[in-house]
């Protein structure tokens, strides 16, 4: 029930022994066809398009950098405010235990 059931093994066809010659036939390789040429147009960069690509890339880098730095600052400010709250709560609890 739990044993796997394998399909029957494939066997390669055996050569027929009824050939007239005992010398095996040589196999000629198929001719190699050249790779087809692509019909897509090539991209030609002009000085104007190069300048536009550089400007667009610079803008993307600056925007992504600004977003990442603002997220880092938000995490840092949150961490500092939590630390300040912990110090204030600790001092309040210590004062209440001493009976002041």
N, C-alpha and C positions, 0 to 999 in steps of 0.2 A: 504494500500500500504506500509506504513512504520511500520506496526505492525509485530512483529516477529511471525513466524509460528513454533510452537513447535511440535515435533513428539508425537504421542500418548504414554501415559504412559504405561510402562511395568507392567503387573500384575503377581504376583507369582501364580502358579497353586494351586488351592484349593484342600484340601484333599477330597477324595471321601467318601461319607456317606454310601456306600454300604458294608463297611467292617463288618465282622461278629462279631468282638470283639469291645467293647467300650473302652478298654484299649489301649492307643497309643503304638506303637511298639518302642522299645528302639533302638537307633542307636549306633552301635559299631564303634569306631574310626578305621581308616585305620592303619595298622601296619606301624611303622616308619622304614624306610630303612636307614642304615648307610651311611654316606657321602662317596663318592668314593675316593679311594686313588689316589693321583696324580702320574703320570708316569714321571714327570720331575725329573731330577737328582738334588740332593742337592748340594749346594755350600760348598766346604771344603776349608777353608783358611789355607794355610801353612805359616810358618814364612816368606818365600820369597815373597809370594803374598801379605801378609799383609804389608811388608815393601814397596813393589811397590805401593800399594794403598795409603799409607801414603805419599810417595814421590810424587806421581802424584797429590794428593790433595793439598800438600804444594805448588807445582809448579803452579797449577791453581790459588790458593789464591794469591800468589806473583804476578803473571802476571795481574790478575784482579785489584789488589790493585795498581800496578804501572800505569795501564791505567787510573784508576779513579783519582789518585793523579795528573797525568799529565794534565787531563782535568780540574781539579780544579785550577791548576796553570795557565793554559791558560785563564780561565775565570777571574782569579784575575789579571793577567797581562793586559788583555784587559780592565778591569774596571779601573785600575790605569792609563793606557794611555789615556782613554777617559776623565778621571777626569783632567789630566794634560792639555789636549787639551782645555777643557772647561775653565780652569783657564787662559790659555794663550789668548784665544779668548776674554774672559771677560776683561782682562787687555788692550788688543788692542782696543776694542770698547770703553772702558772708556777713554783711551788716545785720541782717535779720537774725542770724544764728547767734551773734554776739550780744544781741539785746540792745542795741543802740537805738 
